[in-house]
Amino acid sequence: MPVDSPATALESWADVTFANRRVPTWIRWTARCGFVGEGAMYFLLGGFALVAATFPREQPQGYIGAMHRLAELPLGGVMLVALLAGLVAFSAWKLIQAAFDPEHGGVRFCLKRLLARLGYLGSAVIQSALIGGAAWRLFMARGDTNRGRTTAQWITWAMQQPFGRWAVASIGIGIAVFGLFQIYRAATVSIGKRIGLSGGERHQLLVAVSLFGVLTRGVVFGLIGVLLVFTAWRFRAERAQGLVAALYALREQSDGPWLLGVVAFGLMAYGVFQFAKARYRLI
């Protein structure tokens, strides 16, 4: 794991602190609430995956399925609304990053920063689509939460269009490349810097857990992309179910419950990474 020298870390910390003096308070709180919402979502996904790894009759849950299970708990409706509010805040934070790049006070229009802001915009669009779909199916469709089947139907329709299979395969390749990029970034950019830590021995465990979470998320996205490419190649839309399909594919292996358990802890570790950013990151 890359480690910044004390001088470099101090200089970077000072630059971020200076840049963030101009950031309005409401933007800081939007970001922090968003980190908490995103962390809670991944903690929820990891928790249900761990249950599925421990009890064979239980099934892994995707984005909407996890929300539906949450709503069934005591005070689940309140928790669900709070979760959706946090996810909306996270999407808003990504839009703010795309529009204003508030964490960087230097050159904001160089190629590197423009590509980063384009990535923030893409994340905001995807996040908004997921939130909108979840809200519609949970509150308007009244329990029709079998998102995997609906996803498969959409993928089947897309592959039936001209060049549809090529388009689906291209999307799968893009998702897999995104997963590989997450792994590469975890190996080349200090996790402590991404969290906002100023250094110190007392944060080593937090950094290690966060690194495990980021790596796990990269592997999961890579697997999702590979399954989508497999869908286009074999014309088998039942494999095009996003996170749910990836978790099922892990559980189907000879050591499936153990693999799924490791990934479950990794998803929860990524939630810890988001919670840490909400606590320590200078915005």
KAPE-V486183 format. One record per run of one state. SS is the DSSP state (a for helix, b for strand, c for the rest). FROM is the first residue (numbers start at 1). TO is the last residue. If there is no record, write none. Layout:
# KAPE-V486183
ss=SS from=FROM to=TO
ss=SS from=FROM to=TO
This chain:
# KAPE-V486183
ss=c from=1 to=5
ss=a from=6 to=20
ss=c from=21 to=24
ss=a from=25 to=54
ss=c from=55 to=62
ss=a from=63 to=71
ss=c from=72 to=75
ss=a from=76 to=100
ss=c from=101 to=110
ss=a from=111 to=140
ss=c from=141 to=146
ss=a from=147 to=159
ss=c from=160 to=163
ss=a from=164 to=188
ss=c from=189 to=190
ss=a from=191 to=195
ss=c from=196 to=200
ss=a from=201 to=234
ss=c from=235 to=236
ss=a from=237 to=239
ss=c from=240 to=241
ss=a from=242 to=251
ss=c from=252 to=255
ss=a from=256 to=280
ss=c from=281 to=283
